[in-house]
Structures are given as structure tokens and as C-alpha cells.
Amino acid sequence: MQIEHSVALITGGSSGIGEATAKHLSALGARVAIVDLDPPQIDRVVSEIQAAGGQCVGICADVTSELDTERFVQATVDAFGQLNIAVTCAGVIRDGTLLNIDKNTGHVSRKLGFDKWKTVIDVNLTGTFLTLRDAAQAMVNGGWEGLLVPISSVNKIGQVGQLNYSATKAAVERFPKIIIGEFLLRKISHIRCVGIAPGYTETRILREMNQDALAEILKDVHLGRLVKPQEIADLIAYCAQNEAINATTLEITGGLCFPGNIAK
Ligand SMILES: NC(=O)c1ccc[n+]([C@@H]2O[C@H](COP(=O)([O-])OP(=O)(O)OC[C@H]3O[C@@H](n4cnc5c(N)ncnc54)[C@H](O)[C@@H]3O)[C@@H](O)[C@H]2O)c1
């Protein structure tokens, strides 16, 4: 796929990985639609992209709403006449253990809240499904070359304290295989799906994590630092341009390993 003159839609596009991806694709010549929740942040990114010479629209929308996903996909097509790349960066964490145990009584003092469970499922899983479904519908009906990019996470492996988050990221990691299998059956050959599973990346979402736990995790990263959002954006652009990458989810973690788990 040629990124120049393509149209990209990025949810969660006014912060972190989404913002870096929107700016990078724009710098490579794509026209971009930024979807997010906070109008001032959306306006900031749109202005910065336009100031750099890019074409960009901002759309305030909630990915958990079916009405909104239909609206922002249509708004993107209305603005730029087509849709080629959809990246689902909208995501949240609401960490907590399944149960908290009172040290004195040994009894359960607190359970993982249903609100924490539901918020993460709604944004990370349902939001990704709705966005990719409606983007794919537009690409099929328009006959445009397309790339769907669900954002998973290295924590798809199952992180303690992230039952909700890891469950969504494990599910999303499977989307490319399932969607492209379906497209193969239906002879839809012009749309690819490549998931990206970032490791710990320098964005505001990490500020909500336990910072002591994060410092411990970084000791297991071969690169010795957090991944930069720009490095994720680079990989997404590369995936757009290399049509052999398809029906898979790629990790980009800086070499997150768990050497403490050595078998002796
Ligand atoms: N930063 C990391 O270490 C890391 C690692 C692995 C995966 N990820 C994933 O990358 C994606 C981007 O995260 P980030 O690190 O850039 O975080 P971020 O908080 O900077 O960006 C997430 C964006 O999603 C938006 N958002 C949240 N709920 C939304 C909703 N209902 N509708 C529309 N927009 C919504 C937020 O407003 C925010 O702008 C997420 O899916 C996250 O799970 C991040």
C-alpha cells in the first residue's frame, strides 16, 4: 500500500501511540482522521498536523458507542472520499487483583469491581470490534485497498493485576487471523489485518500503573528503556507498505523477556 494519498483513521489519536501514528502517517502523505474523547486534545493534534502541512480532521466520539463508530467512519469518508487504514489505539487500563485478602482474617476484603471490568472490556474489546467492523464495511463497499490494525499488548500473555486488560488484549491479538480467514473465504483480497502488540511504551497510560511494578518490569527489557510511541508508529507504517505482513499480530517490546524464569 502507498501511504501517500491514503486515508487513515486513528482512534485514541489525540494521545500517545495514536497521536504518534497519526503524525507519522500524515508526514508520509496520508490524510488522517483523529478520533478521541477530549475536544481540546483533538484540536491540539489536528492543529499540529495542519501546521506541519498535513490534512487532518478531528472527530469527538466514543468507541464504545455503535452510533459513534458508524458516525466517525462515515465522517472520515465524507471528509476524504475513502478509507484505507484503521488503527484502534483507543484503550484504557483499570488494574486490580481479582480478590484482595485481609491479612488478619484471611477473608476477602475487596473484589475486582464490575465497573473496572466492564470499562476495559467496553473500550478495548467492544470498541476495537465496532471500529474495525465499520471500517471494514466502508473498505468493502468502497472497494478501497485497506489495512486494519487492532492494537493488542505484550500483556496478552496474562499479567497479574490485569485480568480485564489482558483478557481484552489476548482477544484482540486473535482478530487478524479470524478476520483474514473470513476474508479469504469471501474472496475479499484487498483488505489486510495486522495487529500490533506493544511492550511498555512511554505514554500517559503508564502513569496509571503502579510505578514500582513498572520499574521492576523494565529490568526485564533488553533495550533498557520504554519503547517510544514513534517506534510503534514506524512499525505500523512499515506494515502498511509491506503486503506480505498479514493475519498476524507483531510484538514490539524492546526485547521484554523474563530471565528470572530460567530453568535450572
Ligand atoms: N503505553 C503502553 O505501554 C502500551 C503497551 C501496550 C499496549 N498499549 C495500547 O496502546 C493503545 C494506546 O495507548 P497509549 O499508551 O497511547 O495510551 P494513551 O492513554 O496515551 O492513549 C489512549 C487514548 O485512547 C482514548 N480513549 C480512551 N477511551 C476512549 C473511548 N471510549 N473512545 C475514544 N477514545 C478513547 C484516550 O482519550 C487516549 O487519548 C491502547 O490500546 C493501549 O492499551 C499501550
The ligand as an ORCA input file, in Angstrom:
! r2SCAN-3c Opt
* xyz 0 1
  N       1.676      2.573     26.578
  C       1.886      1.269     26.684
  O       2.790      0.816     27.408
  C       1.058      0.281     25.913
  C       1.511     -1.040     25.825
  C       0.756     -1.963     25.124
  C      -0.416     -1.578     24.513
  N      -0.835     -0.292     24.617
  C      -2.098      0.049     23.962
  O      -1.879      1.091     23.035
  C      -3.105      1.825     22.875
  C      -2.794      3.299     23.011
  O      -2.409      3.551     24.353
  P      -1.414      4.717     24.764
  O      -0.312      4.094     25.508
  O      -1.123      5.578     23.613
  O      -2.319      5.455     25.863
  P      -2.965      6.911     25.907
  O      -3.738      6.969     27.177
  O      -1.917      7.932     25.667
  O      -3.973      6.915     24.660
  C      -5.205      6.254     24.683
  C      -6.239      7.176     24.053
  O      -7.483      6.470     23.955
  C      -8.508      7.421     24.193
  N      -9.730      6.751     24.598
  C      -9.967      6.074     25.737
  N     -11.228      5.655     25.775
  C     -11.806      6.053     24.620
  C     -13.107      5.918     24.083
  N     -14.087      5.282     24.750
  N     -13.364      6.452     22.860
  C     -12.395      7.124     22.175
  N     -11.141      7.286     22.641
  C     -10.856      6.758     23.859
  C      -7.931      8.286     25.317
  O      -8.646      9.510     25.449
  C      -6.497      8.451     24.880
  O      -6.324      9.611     24.096
  C      -4.063      1.273     23.935
  O      -4.938      0.341     23.343
  C      -3.141      0.571     24.903
  O      -3.796     -0.465     25.576
  C      -0.115      0.655     25.292
*
